[in-house]
Every structure is written in structure tokens, then in C-alpha cells.
């Protein structure tokens, strides 16, 4: 009777632990899936545009305030740590439970059968210990390097070397570019490409074709007025020319966010360039005409007419971006990775 009760108790305990283990793992996986649905713009709305997002697949939020610099544990690090810890918490007692269950069954067996089951019991124990040791070793090895570094290293920002011709503090400029890109849910390569196209990364660049535009993305006078109303500032064109590149990135963000609110998400490098050149053409068909002969605007932008047919269309802009910036053209926006 005692033997039978012992076997039943061991079997019930083992099954309960297995079911609990499966439930916990499923909850952890569900949490990871929910986490992957978070996008850069959602995080930026929570923590504000002064926050920076670092890391590759994970987010490290850095809050910038006067006289302070707070580093907040990345969501990726936290989720990965809990996932690994959960597996260890499950595996160690799981193996112990399995072993004890097997041992209990072995002890309660009749003497005549113990000799035959001893080899099986020993083999199960050895395999269990090997798997357990591998699991613990892998977990501690993973902990030696942050998860973001394990997944992939952050590559140098696209065209950053060319930006160095006009920008002194490249580190701060790169950080600002990544912040703005994350907030707008665009690839940083796109932003670098359009700034190179518009100003060659010269924050004091001035358009000499008559438009009077200036800055990294060639701000126009009406645009600056709108930004002043939006931000509660009193910038003049000369103020923008005198700004450092990393400071000017705040204006870049405000302008592109305003366009995004009016015309929708930027789906490609072409859309981002159109946001600066001709926002109304965003999400339009390829044949949509921006400028045509014999207008003055066409003469000012005739270099964009890729097929030289007397019209600048969305198709021309897309072909130009693909020709000049093939790597940036192929880049994907952050939300497409989740």
C-alpha cells in the first residue's frame, strides 16, 4: 500500500511540475511577443523626444535633462534575463523532480526488478546531468555579454564619414540622428541620405538657386515660421545657419513629425525625400507630377528629372534615390523588424 501511494504521489508531483513549467514558458513567450509589438514611436511618446534609443534589437532609453544623465535598463535586457532565469528556475527543479520520481519508482520496485532497471536509471541520471550542466553553462555565458551585443553590433551610421567634413561632434550628431529616426519610425540610413542630398551634411548650407533655403534639410522661410508656431520659438534663418548640426536635428524632427501627422507614415526613402521636397506627393502613385515645364519650379528642380521628359514625377524621385543611395534605399524601417 505504501509502495503504491509513494509511486502515485511521485507521479502526480512530477506531472504538476511539468504542467507548471509549460505554463510559465508559454507566459514568458507571450510576454516576448507582446514586447516585440512595441515600436520606437510608442516609446518616444512615453519618454519624450529628448530620450535616446540605443541598442540593436533592444531599446536602452537614456533620458537627457539639465544636469542629469539617467540610464534605464533596456526592455530587451530585462526580457532576456527573465526568460533565461525562468528556464533555469524550471529546468533545475524539473530535473530534480524527474530524478526523484525515477528514484522513487526504483526504490519501490520489487527486488527482482531492481537489477534490470538500475542501468536505465543510471543512464537517465547521466543524461539529465549533462543537459542541466549545458543549460547552466549557456546561461552564465550569455550573461557575460549584454543581449544587445550578442544579437548584433551596432554598425557605424551610414555616410557618417562624409558628415565629418562639416560636423565636429560626430558622436553627438549620430546619437541625435538615431533618436530622430527612432521617433519617426524611419531607417537612420534614410535620414542620412536625404540630409546628404539636400546639404551634404553642412548645417550652414544655403540654396543659391533663389529659394533661400538653408540648413541640413534646406528649411524654407515659411517652414521656419510654422516651426516657430509649433515649438513656441523665434528662430530666424540666420539662427538656423549658426546652429550646430546636433541642435538643428531637433528642428528636423519637428518638421518631419509635422509632415507625418498631415500626410501619413513614411514607408520608404522616397517618401522621406518627398516630405522635404513636396509633401503632398507622399503615398501618391508613381506617375504623380511634382513639377513640369515650363514652370519656374521645374527649372529650379530639373536635375530631379531622371528620364528628361519635362516632368518630375514620384517615379523620378524613386529612381534618383535608388541610383544615388542604393544601400539606404534597401534599408527597412525599425517597425518592420518586429
Secondary structure as GFF3:
##gff-version 3
##sequence-region A 1 338
A	DSSP	alpha_helix	2	36	.	.	.	ID=ss1
A	DSSP	alpha_helix	40	47	.	.	.	ID=ss2
A	DSSP	beta_strand	52	54	.	.	.	ID=ss3
A	DSSP	beta_strand	60	65	.	.	.	ID=ss4
A	DSSP	beta_strand	68	71	.	.	.	ID=ss5
A	DSSP	alpha_helix	75	107	.	.	.	ID=ss6
A	DSSP	alpha_helix	111	143	.	.	.	ID=ss7
A	DSSP	alpha_helix	147	151	.	.	.	ID=ss8
A	DSSP	alpha_helix	160	163	.	.	.	ID=ss9
A	DSSP	alpha_helix	170	184	.	.	.	ID=ss10
A	DSSP	alpha_helix	188	199	.	.	.	ID=ss11
A	DSSP	alpha_helix	221	231	.	.	.	ID=ss12
A	DSSP	alpha_helix	237	242	.	.	.	ID=ss13
A	DSSP	alpha_helix	245	263	.	.	.	ID=ss14
A	DSSP	alpha_helix	269	277	.	.	.	ID=ss15
A	DSSP	three_ten_helix	279	281	.	.	.	ID=ss16
A	DSSP	beta_strand	289	292	.	.	.	ID=ss17
A	DSSP	alpha_helix	296	300	.	.	.	ID=ss18
A	DSSP	three_ten_helix	302	304	.	.	.	ID=ss19
A	DSSP	beta_strand	311	313	.	.	.	ID=ss20
A	DSSP	alpha_helix	314	324	.	.	.	ID=ss21
A	DSSP	alpha_helix	326	330	.	.	.	ID=ss22
A	DSSP	three_ten_helix	334	337	.	.	.	ID=ss23
###
